[in-house]
Amino acid sequence: MSSNIILIDALNFFMRHFAANPSVSDNGLHIGGSVGFLKGVQLLIDNFHPEKLYVIWEGGGSARRRSIYKGYKSGRRPVKLNRFYEADIPDTVGNRNYQINLTTKLLGLSGIPQLYVSDCEADDVIGYLSKNKLKNENLIIVSSDKDYYQLLEKNRVKIWSPGQKKILTTESVRERFGIPAENFCVARCFCGDGSDGLPGIKGAGFRTLSKRFPELTKEEFVSVEEIINISRKRSEESKVKLYHQVVADSEIPTMNWKLMNLDAVNLSPYQVEKINYKIDTPDRKMNKINFMRILIREGVKVFDADKFFMTARSIFN
């Protein structure tokens, strides 16, 4: 297997473990998010043998997106600890923040590079890296978020889905949705995205779009504007509701493209500069003694630090 660079959508990866791992420290605190995250990173390195690995955190959300649409991500449901076996879970948000802080500290001492860019979403950073800074590298994006499907490239960019526990490729996305990765984001602009609070065109789904717009099923990119123009022409000759609905609500997919497309467009020059600096000059100092001290202080005994450091060293050679 050729060398890979792993890009971890950190909050997405963390929340899966936070919600599913019931581990508790000797201090009586839920620590499943931190322990699961570190074990998950270790497993990724063991399975994929990457040349490099970067952990990319949310930076407080995109101010630009919120300025375009105030409803962006406003309806997110609270996370539940679905495998925590106590009747009452005190201060879930506080515990989540505690574990994220603990995770970032431990990662910092392990030498694994982390990226955090203020007012910037992790998917924008990963989108920029995939299309620009690391455009000639083989990448594995680690996330269960469908937003990244648009970044898939044959033989170069793959996605490891922690939820599905498998590698996703351009072929698997086409097989599931009937639309290739090249046009996946365009199709989503018409479908909308309920998880982010984004509206869609009434009656628009992936299978319907692929039937009414065969242009989207090809590997050549088709823009939102082109689909809208095609709808205008076809609506003059056809009674198909979708064509007329697209024309009537054309501002919806146009807005969604600005919100869904992952590239440097949603990043400021300062943010791009910071990302480039982090990639070019990663801090890879390992401090196993302090790592162990934190584990002892926090009462974490369900984690093998020796094995983790041995694994982490393999990506610094």
N, C-alpha and C positions, 0 to 999 in steps of 0.2 A: 504493500500500500504506500502511495506517495505521501510526503509529509503534509500535515494539516495544521491549520491554526484554528483553535476553538474560541468562539466568542459566546460567552454566557450572558444571557438576559437575566441579570442577577436577582431582581425582585421577583420575577416570574418563577425562577428556579427555587428561590427561598420560600415563597408562599406555598408551593406544593409540599415542601417538607414541613413547614410550619403547621399546615392544616392536617397533615397525615401522620407525622411522627410523634408518638406519645411520650417520648423520653423525658424524664424529670431528673433534675440535679439533686445532689445531697442537700442543697439549700432549699429544696421544695419548689423550685421554679421549673416551668416547662421550658425545655431547651431543645426540643425536637427540630426546630427550624435550623438552628446553628449546627447541631450534630449531623442532621440529614444533609445539609448543604455541603459541609466539609467531606463527608463520606461520598456524596454525589460527585464532587470534583475529583476525588481520588479515583472513583470508578470510571469517570470519563477519561482520565489520563491512562489508566490501565487498559481500557478497551480500545482507544483510538490512537494512543502513542503520539500525541501532537508535538510539533516542533515548538509551538508557543501556545499560551492560553491567557485570555484576558477576561476578567470579570467586570461587567459593565452595569453600573447602578443607575437608577432613576435620579434625575437632578432637580426634582420639584415640578416637573411637567413643563409643557411648551406654552410660553406666554403668547407666542404668535398664533398657535392654534386656538387658544381661548379668545383671542381678539377676533378671529374669523367667525367662531361659533361659540356662543356662551354656554350652550348645552353640552359641549364636548366633555365627555367622561364625568358628567355631573350625576349620573344615576347608578354609579357602581355599587354593587351589593357588598355589605360587610362580610369579611372572611370568617368562616366558622371552623373551629377545631373539631373536625368530624370524627376524630379517633381519640379524643381526650376523654378519659373515662370517669371524670368527676362530674357531679351534677351542676356545680357552679364553677365558672371560670372567671376569677377576679381580674379585672383590668386587662382584658385581652389586647387592646391597642398598646397599652404600656408594655406588656410582655413582648409583643411583636417588635416594638422599637428597641427594647433592651436586647433582644436576640440579634437584630440587624446590626446594632452597635458592636455586640460581642463578635459577630461573624466578621465584620470588617476589620476589627482589631486583630483577630487571629489570622486572617488572610494576609494582613500587612506584615505580620511576623513570619509568615511562611514564605515570603518572597514572591507570591503570586500577584502579578500586576492587576490593579483595580483602576477603573475609570469612573469618575464622577464629574459631570459638567453641569454647573448651575443652570436652571431654567431650560433644561434639555432632557428629552425623553431618551431612554436607553435604545429604543428602536431607531431613533434618528442617528445616534452615534453608530450603531451597527450598520444602518443603511449607508452612512457616509463611508465607513471602513470598507464595506463590501463593494461599493461602486467607485470608490476613489482611492483612498490610502492603501488598501490591500487588494486592489482590483486584479492583480496578477497572481494572487495566492489562492491555494485550495482552502476553503473555509467550511467549518461545521458550526452552525448557529444552534445554540441550545436554548429552546423555548417551546412552549405549547401554544404560543400566540400566532394566529393565522396571518397577522400583519406581515410576517417575515416570508410568507410564501412567494411574494412578489420578487424576492431577492434570489430565489433559486436559479441556478445556472447549471446546465448539463455538464457533468464531469468537473465542476469547479466549486459550486456552492450547494451544500446539503444542509438539512435541518435534522437535529436529533430532538425528537419529541419525548420529553419525560413522561407525559401522560400516556401516549401510545406505545412508549418504549420501543421505538424503531426509528430508523433513518427515513426521512422523507426526501423525495427527489422530484424533479420536474415531471417524471413519468407517473409517480404516485399521485401527484396533485391533479394532473390531467385525467387520470383514471377515476378519481373520486368526484371531481367537479365538472368534468367535460370541457374545461378551459385550461390552457397551458399557463405556466407561471408568467410568461411575458405579458399576458393580458389579465392576470388574476386581479391586480389592483383596480384596473379599469372596470371589470365586472363588479367588484365589490362597491365601487362608487355608485352603481345603480341599485345594488341590493341593499346598501346601507349596513350599519353595524350596531346592533342593539347594545352590545357590551360597552361601546364607547358613546352611546346615546346619539348616534348619527342616523338620520332618516334615510329611507330608500324610496325608490319608485314603486308604487303599488303594483303588485303582480310580478315584480322582477325577482327571479331566483336564478341560480347558476344554470340549471337545466333549461329553463325557459329562455334565458339569454342566449345560450348556445344554439337553441332551436331557431329563434327569431333573428339572431345575428351570427350567422356562421363565420363571419369575419373574425369574431372573437376566439374561435376554435383553432385558428392558425397560429403558428409560432411568430409571425410577423406582428410587431406592436401596432395596435389600433388605439387611437386616442379617444378620450371622452367626447371631444368635439366632433370627431368623425362619426361616432355612434349616434350622436344627436342629429347630425346632418342626414345620416342614413334614415333615421326615424322620420324626419320631415318629409323626405322624398317618398318613403313607403306609406306614410299616413295619407298621402294624397290619393293613393290607389288602393289602399287596403283598410279594412274595418278592424284589423287586429288592435285590441285595446292597448297593448303595450306600446306600440308605436305612438299612439296619440297621447298616452300618459307621459312618455319620455319628453315629448314636445312641450306638453303643458307644464311639466315640473323640471325643465332642463337645468334650473339653477341648483337643484339638489346634487346631481352627480358632479357638476362643475365645482361646487363648494367642497364636496367630499374628496375630490382629487387633491385639492390643496391641503386637506387634513390627513389623507391616507398615504399619499406618495412618500416613500422613504428615499431621501437624497439629501444633498447639502442645502437644498432650498430653505429648509426650516432651521438652519444653523447660521449664527452670526459669524463674521470673520474671527472674532475673539474665541468663540467656541471651537471653530475649526482649528485654530492655532493651538488651543489647549489640548485637543484630541491628538493632533500630530505630535505634540511634545511628549505626551504620555506614552505614545507608541514608540517614539524614537529613543526616549530615555526612561525606560521602566525602572522602578525601584525594586530590585530583586534581592534585597538584604534579608537573610534568614536568621532568625533569632529563636532557636528552639528552647532555650532556657526560659525566656520571658513567655513564650507560648505555653510551656508547661506550668509556669507560675499562675497564669490566668486560669488555666483549666482547674488547678488545685483550688484557687481562690473562689471560683464560681461553683465548685463542687461537681465538676464534670468528670465522671469516671467511666463513661460508656464510649470512650473514643481512644483509639490507638494512635497517639501522636508520633511514635517512632515510625510506624508504617506510613503515615501520612507524609512525613518529611522525606522519607526515602523515595516515595512516589513523586513528590513535588520536585525533587532535585533532578528528575529525569528530563524535565522540560527546560532546564537551564544549561544543559551541556552544549 
